[in-house]
Amino acid sequence: GQQVQQSPASLVLQEGENAELQCNFSSTATQLQWFYQSPGGSLVSLLSNPSGTKHTGRLTSTTVTKERRSSLHISSSQTTDSGTYLCAITGNYKYVFGAGTRLKVIA
Amino acid sequence: GGIITQTPKFLIGQEGQKLTLKCQQNFNHDTMYWYRQDSGKGLRLIYYSITENDLQKGDLSEGYDASREKKSSFSLTVTSAQKNEMAVFLCASSINWGSSAETLYFGSGTRLTVL
């Protein structure tokens, strides 16, 4: 079945630094989403980006469908960005999730 | 906007017990999902339902039953709780467009502890 690999597994940044998160997937996806999970919280969708580049606020996602990879760039990180970032893909009704990147931003 | 409500928020059970988790959504979404999240790991799909009265097994369905009683509700039963089991169960929903699901929306989870 489909598999999703995320890297790095964890990341520590100083406030103001940029973060680059990677997502690689094993088969063609018709939909790809990046989610944010706060410590102890539920998941919130950040953006849907099955192909190309999308921006929202300080977030930029670039998905290269042919190479089966997506990235999430967080610019000027803030302490409130700390949490887990999950990538998920679907080629049918089922979403398959990666294990996530745990981001900690320190002041 | 809509909301997904999961009950209970915390569930403590005994080994061998049958436990039921409930999920309600008011988005009027077609598809609903149950995922399990273990500490430090990604989400694994237990069951999903494309429409009312439909039921599809995910990768982790063994040991669970599910029921889509109506479009707005989807319940999950742990048929026999395993000792020392600890996990978060997340319910999600999405509207369908063509043959694929669109953006997923999640509830806040049910945290299960088995003594």
Interface residues (C-beta under 8 A of the other chain):
Chain A: G1 V4 T30 Q31 Q33 F35 G41 S42 L43 V44 S45 S48 L86 A88 T90 G91 N92 Y93 K94 Y95 V96 F97 G98 A99 G100
Chain B: T31 Y33 Y35 G40 K41 G42 L43 R44 L45 Y48 I50 Q56 G58 D59 L90 A92 N96 S99 S100 A101 E102 T103 L104 Y105 F106 G107 S108 G109
